[in-house]
Amino acid sequence: MTLFTGLSAFPITPTDAAGHVDTGALARLLERIHLAGVDSIGLLGSTGGYAFLSRGERRRAVETAMGSVGGKTPVIVGVGALRTDEAQALARDARSAGADGLLLAPMSYTPLFEEEVYQHFAAVADAGQLPLCIYNNPGTTRFTFSDALIGRLSKIANVAAVKMPLPQEGDFAGEMVRLRAETPRGFSIGYSGDWGAAAALLAGCDAWYSVIAGLLPSEALALTRAAQVGDIAEVERIDQAFQPLWSLFKVFGSFRVMYAIAEALGLCRADPPCPILPLPQSEMAGVKNALDRVLG
Amino acid sequence: MTLFTGLSAFPITPTDAAGHVDTGALARLLERIHLAGVDSIGLLGSTGGYAFLSRGERRRAVETAMGSVGGKTPVIVGVGALRTDEAQALARDARSAGADGLLLAPMSYTPLFEEEVYQHFAAVADAGQLPLCIYNNPGTTRFTFSDALIGRLSKIANVAAVKMPLPQEGDFAGEMVRLRAETPRGFSIGYSGDWGAAAALLAGCDAWYSVIAGLLPSEALALTRAAQVGDIAEVERIDQAFQPLWSLFKVFGSFRVMYAIAEALGLCRADPPCPILPLPQSEMAGVKNALDRVLG
């Protein structure tokens, strides 16, 4: 089993209003994910709010993770930043703290050209000296990777995986054939977008980078394992139970909904970073109903 | 003449590779803009690379500006940030340093909802206590303002202006009629997108937020003044001379081209912040030819 295989769980990073990480709450979330037996943790992903945290707080989050689940469940750390030198520093911080892998999105303000993304990734992969996953998330970065660019990036030392958004037409198999033709043997192709995970896993992707697994790791793992053994009926049963949650993710954005789920489950009480607003209190009943469907 | 009227010039912020502002070079650019007689300076706009600079460096840039042109040409300072508390701190910094106005874009990582943008603007306008211009720039922020949201924002204390992108269909007059119906009397409506400035000014907008005026202030001012007196032939003559520069802006992005223009004019030698790459050296001849067309 390589690092970028199976189920990767993306927790929120609980903070106070000033952006200081609540390390106790984070450790509790991570311990729970570890006990569920997922394959890896995606710390400081988009769901982990990396874009809203200072370098110092991101370092604290990684140190907390390594102190709680280091050596037990592999930890992949998001190191995206608007400046190349900052992303390099974050990659070095993650490595120093003992992280197992890196996740890098081409965050941008000025829209980036392909060559700029290429050189940015090469610089960060070299600075980090850890297996790195390309974080392809046009919804947050506005950058669209071409197959050819993913191919070029996959040949850079340390670049070992890509985390793809759901394909527009839902053609996972076709997309994976195209990407496998552009990338070296063993290069990992995984998906994010929880409501497409069942289809992606059944089509044979290497990894599910899962938001919901950050808070419902056992249930997401059950779906993953059923897909890995080809139990289509069980995959569909679990995915069906998740449907009300997927609907909330689509309407409100998974980032906002995850904070509400954490509160509903009694795991932690934190708000997303302003300007992101918490879900209206009036939606909490819907969140609880959706959770009941999954937790039975 | 109010703050958000006429020609506002947006300089680059020269820095070294580590993101430290070259205050001497910045002061020279600002002094030159002041001497040309423009109506205001848009410091730390998108062209000023605000998104790539730390709070400390942004404060140094504002202090440099106030030390060189403060009290002579009004200075409007970009205070956008991903976190609301950071944008508030930047607004307070700008006010402490003596800035005349603020410019706020809804920078985002997680795509923002209208209510989040509304509350973000209200919080920053309250913290800054200076006239504030809504920076509507979907090309960098991905957030699209509805007319209704601009209307709501225009009623917040201190919110005095909007900087619009070029309308899709080029219908400046129609857009301004719609926006004037939503906003209070005296609320300023200006445009950015240099290649549309001639049409925007002739259609009666209040302000041109100009990238090129950051380096060619006299020439941009000549276009502005000709438009303000309705001299259509002169506006078209000057706009025609700018066409090769507008083409470069469209192909390479004005941010990258501005660094090349600064070098070609011998004003300063700085590179854009990585991951943004400088224009290839092979394009410098084209930049010089385009400048010759404007400078005769």
Boltz contact constraints between the chains, C-beta under 6 A:
constraints:
  - contact:
      token1: [A, 51]
      token2: [B, 82]
      max_distance: 6.0
  - contact:
      token1: [A, 51]
      token2: [B, 109]
      max_distance: 6.0
  - contact:
      token1: [A, 52]
      token2: [B, 82]
      max_distance: 6.0
  - contact:
      token1: [A, 52]
      token2: [B, 83]
      max_distance: 6.0
  - contact:
      token1: [A, 82]
      token2: [B, 51]
      max_distance: 6.0
  - contact:
      token1: [A, 82]
      token2: [B, 52]
      max_distance: 6.0
  - contact:
      token1: [A, 83]
      token2: [B, 52]
      max_distance: 6.0
  - contact:
      token1: [A, 83]
      token2: [B, 273]
      max_distance: 6.0
  - contact:
      token1: [A, 84]
      token2: [B, 274]
      max_distance: 6.0
  - contact:
      token1: [A, 84]
      token2: [B, 275]
      max_distance: 6.0
  - contact:
      token1: [A, 109]
      token2: [B, 51]
      max_distance: 6.0
  - contact:
      token1: [A, 109]
      token2: [B, 140]
      max_distance: 6.0
  - contact:
      token1: [A, 110]
      token2: [B, 255]
      max_distance: 6.0
  - contact:
      token1: [A, 110]
      token2: [B, 276]
      max_distance: 6.0
  - contact:
      token1: [A, 116]
      token2: [B, 275]
      max_distance: 6.0
  - contact:
      token1: [A, 116]
      token2: [B, 277]
      max_distance: 6.0
  - contact:
      token1: [A, 120]
      token2: [B, 275]
      max_distance: 6.0
  - contact:
      token1: [A, 140]
      token2: [B, 109]
      max_distance: 6.0
  - contact:
      token1: [A, 142]
      token2: [B, 142]
      max_distance: 6.0
  - contact:
      token1: [A, 255]
      token2: [B, 110]
      max_distance: 6.0
  - contact:
      token1: [A, 273]
      token2: [B, 83]
      max_distance: 6.0
  - contact:
      token1: [A, 274]
      token2: [B, 84]
      max_distance: 6.0
  - contact:
      token1: [A, 275]
      token2: [B, 84]
      max_distance: 6.0
  - contact:
      token1: [A, 275]
      token2: [B, 116]
      max_distance: 6.0
  - contact:
      token1: [A, 275]
      token2: [B, 120]
      max_distance: 6.0
  - contact:
      token1: [A, 276]
      token2: [B, 110]
      max_distance: 6.0
  - contact:
      token1: [A, 277]
      token2: [B, 116]
      max_distance: 6.0
